[in-house]
Amino acid sequence: MRAICLNEFKSLFKSIKSIIVIAIIFFVSFKVADVIENLPADMVSELDLGSDANAAGTAMIVFLLGFLIITGLSHDIINREVYTRTIRFLVTKTSRPKIIIGKFLGVWLFWFTCILASYILVMIVSKTFLWQSAADSMAFLTAAIALNLLFSVIFPKPAMSMFFGIVFALFFPALSIWAIFSDNMMISWFKYLSPYYYSNLGHYFTLINIVYAIAVLGGAIALFKRRDL
């Protein structure tokens, strides 16, 4: 499991797409933090960005584009191995649950490193590390990574998971936000199925996204164990 985790982690950092994404995250995080730091205090207050206003750039990327970026980088995290039949070699070395967990942890470590680095850049401007915002971002991304992995288990071909992942990344955030702020019971129930809702609640409620991710990961493991390789 450790070898699978490290291999996935390293492969993401070697990807040109990943390097471009990292550069964009770092640039946006630093520039937005710098702009907000130089704004008058009353203007920042009017924008209602909360106590972690300097992290607005990172938060914008995570919550608006998180699903789309994760799909672009890791949509084939499992079905790539199945499609190329390298999974048959992996299952001779370790169990199926460990393959799923190893892959998940590899992607999670990649995003943890990126988010940590981006908040360190923000800290250079704000002179303080925004722990709450960083934890909120990682809790949300943990759930997003788990969902992405589940899709890669469900869809047998990388092209299918890529297409579904993009469609999901475009519609799921919009539907989630609609459900969160809607008074219509036919729509509002959906918010309980979305990690956006628990992130929106803030504070310790964001930790529910960790439980959410564990549940989704459990579903992915159950499906993968029944999968004919």
C-alpha positions in Angstrom: 0.0 0.0 0.0 2.8 2.4 0.9 4.5 1.7 -2.5 1.3 2.4 -4.4 0.7 5.6 -2.4 4.2 6.9 -3.1 4.1 5.9 -6.8 0.8 7.8 -7.2 2.1 10.8 -5.3 5.3 11.0 -7.4 3.5 10.4 -10.7 1.2 13.4 -10.1 4.2 15.7 -9.5 5.8 14.5 -12.7 2.8 15.3 -14.8 2.9 18.5 -16.9 -0.8 19.1 -16.1 -0.1 18.9 -12.4 2.8 21.4 -12.7 0.6 23.8 -14.5 -2.2 23.4 -11.9 0.3 23.9 -9.1 1.7 27.1 -10.7 -1.9 28.5 -11.1 -2.8 27.7 -7.5 0.3 29.3 -6.2 0.0 32.4 -8.4 -3.7 33.0 -7.6 -3.2 32.3 -3.9 -0.4 34.7 -3.5 -1.7 37.5 -5.8 -5.2 37.5 -4.2 -3.8 37.5 -0.7 -1.5 40.4 -1.7 -4.4 42.4 -3.2 -6.7 41.8 -0.2 -3.9 42.7 2.3 -3.5 46.1 0.6 -7.2 46.9 0.5 -8.7 49.3 3.0 -10.1 47.5 6.1 -13.6 48.8 5.5 -13.6 47.5 1.9 -12.5 44.1 3.0 -15.3 44.2 5.6 -17.9 45.1 2.9 -16.7 42.2 0.8 -17.7 39.9 3.7 -14.9 37.4 3.1 -14.7 36.3 6.7 -11.7 36.2 9.1 -9.6 34.3 6.5 -10.1 36.8 3.7 -6.4 36.5 2.6 -7.1 32.9 1.6 -9.9 33.8 -0.7 -7.8 32.9 -3.8 -7.1 29.4 -2.6 -10.6 28.9 -1.4 -12.0 30.0 -4.8 -9.9 27.4 -6.6 -10.7 24.6 -4.1 -14.5 25.1 -3.9 -15.2 26.3 -7.4 -12.7 24.3 -9.5 -11.7 21.5 -7.1 -13.8 18.8 -8.6 -12.8 19.8 -12.1 -9.1 19.9 -11.4 -9.2 16.6 -9.6 -11.0 15.0 -12.5 -8.5 16.3 -14.9 -5.5 15.0 -13.0 -6.9 11.7 -11.5 -10.1 10.6 -13.2 -8.4 7.3 -14.3 -6.7 6.5 -11.0 -8.2 3.0 -10.9 -9.6 2.3 -14.3 -6.3 3.1 -16.0 -4.8 0.1 -14.1 -7.8 -2.1 -15.1 -7.8 -0.9 -18.7 -4.0 -1.6 -19.2 -4.3 -4.8 -17.1 -1.5 -3.8 -14.7 -4.1 -4.3 -12.0 -3.6 -8.0 -12.4 0.0 -7.6 -11.3 -1.0 -5.3 -8.3 -3.5 -7.8 -6.9 -0.8 -10.5 -6.8 1.2 -8.2 -4.5 -1.4 -6.7 -2.2 -5.2 -6.8 -1.5 -7.8 -4.8 -3.4 -8.7 -2.6 -0.4 -5.0 -1.7 0.0 -4.9 -0.7 -3.7 -7.8 1.6 -3.2 -6.5 3.1 0.0 -3.0 3.5 -1.4 -4.2 5.3 -4.5 -6.4 7.5 -2.4 -3.6 8.4 0.0 -1.3 9.2 -2.9 -3.7 11.7 -4.4 -4.5 13.1 -1.0 -0.8 13.7 -0.2 -0.4 15.5 -3.5 -3.2 17.9 -2.6 -2.1 18.2 1.0 1.3 19.3 -0.2 -0.2 21.8 -2.7 -2.6 23.3 -0.2 0.0 23.5 2.5 2.4 25.3 0.2 -0.3 27.7 -1.0 -1.2 28.6 2.5 2.5 29.2 3.4 2.5 31.6 0.4 -0.6 33.3 1.9 1.2 33.4 5.3 4.0 35.4 3.7 1.5 38.2 3.0 -0.9 37.8 6.0 1.9 37.1 8.5 -0.2 34.3 10.0 -1.0 30.7 9.0 -4.8 30.4 8.4 -5.3 27.0 10.0 -9.1 27.0 9.9 -9.3 27.8 6.2 -6.5 25.3 5.3 -8.4 22.6 7.3 -11.7 23.4 5.6 -10.1 23.2 2.2 -8.4 19.8 2.9 -11.6 18.4 4.4 -13.5 19.3 1.3 -10.8 18.0 -1.1 -10.7 14.7 0.9 -14.4 14.2 0.0 -13.9 15.3 -3.6 -10.9 12.9 -4.1 -13.0 10.0 -2.6 -15.8 10.7 -5.1 -13.4 10.9 -8.0 -11.9 7.5 -7.0 -15.4 6.0 -6.7 -16.2 7.1 -10.3 -13.0 5.6 -11.5 -14.1 2.3 -10.0 -17.6 2.5 -11.4 -16.6 3.4 -15.0 -14.4 0.7 -16.7 -12.7 3.0 -19.3 -10.7 6.3 -18.7 -12.7 8.1 -21.4 -15.9 7.4 -19.6 -14.7 8.5 -16.2 -13.3 11.6 -17.8 -16.5 12.6 -19.5 -18.7 11.8 -16.4 -16.2 13.6 -14.1 -16.3 16.8 -16.2 -20.1 16.8 -16.4 -20.3 16.1 -12.6 -17.7 18.8 -11.8 -19.8 21.3 -13.8 -23.3 20.5 -12.5 -22.7 19.2 -8.9 -21.4 22.4 -7.4 -24.2 24.4 -9.0 -26.8 21.9 -7.8 -25.3 21.8 -4.3 -25.3 25.6 -4.0 -28.9 25.7 -5.2 -29.9 23.1 -2.7 -28.1 24.9 0.2 -29.9 28.2 -0.3 -33.2 26.9 -1.6 -36.4 26.8 0.5 -37.9 24.2 -1.8 -38.0 20.9 0.0 -37.9 19.1 -3.3 -34.4 20.6 -3.8 -33.0 21.4 -0.4 -32.7 17.7 0.7 -29.9 17.3 -1.7 -27.6 19.5 0.3 -27.1 16.6 2.8 -25.5 14.6 0.1 -23.0 17.4 -0.8 -19.7 18.2 0.9 -20.4 21.8 0.0 -23.1 21.9 2.7 -20.8 20.8 5.5 -18.1 23.2 4.3 -20.7 26.0 4.3 -21.6 25.2 7.9 -18.0 25.9 9.0 -16.2 25.1 12.2 -16.2 21.5 13.3 -19.0 20.6 10.8 -16.4 20.6 8.1 -15.0 17.4 9.7 -18.2 15.7 8.5 -16.5 15.7 5.1 -13.9 13.4 6.4 -16.6 10.9 7.5 -18.3 11.5 4.1 -15.0 10.6 2.4 -14.6 7.4 4.5 -18.1 6.3 3.6 -17.5 6.9 -0.2 -14.2 5.2 0.1 -15.9 2.2 1.7 -18.3 2.1 -1.2 -15.4 2.1 -3.7 -13.7 -0.7 -1.9 -16.9 -2.8 -1.8 -17.4 -2.3 -5.5 -13.8 -3.0 -6.4 -13.8 -6.2 -4.4 -16.7 -7.5 -6.5 -15.1 -6.3 -9.8 -14.0 -8.9 -12.3 -10.5 -8.0 -13.3 
